[in-house]
Amino acid sequence: MTHHLVVGAGLIGRPVAERLAARGDTVTIATRSGSAAAGATPLVLDASDPDAFSAAAAGASTIFLCTNPPYTDWAAQWPPIIGAAITAAAASGASLVVMGNLYPYGTPRGAMTEHTPETTTERKGLVRREGWRRVRAAHEAGQIRAVEVRASDYFGPGATGTAHLGTDFFTAILASKTARVVGRPELPHSWSYLPDIVSTLIAAADYAGDWGRIWHVPSASASRVEIAAELNERYDCAGSVSGYPQWVLRSIGLANPLMREVYASSYQFTSPFIIDSAETERELGVVATPWLDALTTTADSYRA
């Protein structure tokens, strides 16, 4: 029976573990706190400890790296986690599937594909770019077998107020109030539905073709103004959207470390930010959930 190690039990790690278990695979889900997932065996793990990570991965066919350190701690916490994951994959022989994002690309010039140059100069983007460089280098050296799956900003049931399309956005619109957002809400932006992220991760792990590459999650694109209008029409509400001026975000960030990081990556919302996933759709057979289905399922979860 196939055995997987899923590291992280958040909005992505937990459903990955549960979907793998539901199809009959053996799954261990590892977190610092020993969080549970239906059908999976929980394990307490410090993912930055290479020896503990290697022991946890023993016998696994795949490691799904779905953890995500606090936004303000990426520079300190991601490098040792990536290093430990590489060590564990090499020691165990398990394939490594890394959950990534679009930060390495920097400010886009058109739709971002898996081959778009990684031109970021922002600190968090540099951290994630370097992490993938190390993973890819280990793959190319024959030490491990690895891929990275990249998604745009996620949405879906359970997404919290810290998500750009999360609790704060939906509850404001559905209550006919104004949702305050980062950047320019009239610009098109790609949104990755949580179940589609899970589907892409699992399909990437099952792929029999070439590894050592990036996959993009099939995603829908819409401005937040358009999304508010769709919600207003469907739920008979009268919400609106207003963007914080950049100087406000910058000023708040002077005293608030989290907002400082939000401001640093706010360029993603000041120009069109679109992901292209044609290769994923063609090679992995994953397609985005129909937009209205995903949107209404998400909205209904906040109304419940």
Beta strands, then each sheet from edge to edge (+ up, - down):
strand 1: 3-7
strand 2: 26-31
strand 3: 41-44
strand 4: 62-65
strand 5: 95-101
strand 6: 146-151
strand 7: 153-155
strand 8: 178-182
strand 9: 189-193
strand 10: 214-216
strand 11: 220-222
strand 12: 240-244
sheet 1: 3+ 2+ 1+ 4+ 5+ 6+ 10+
sheet 2: 7+ 9+ 11-
sheet 3: 8+ 12+
end
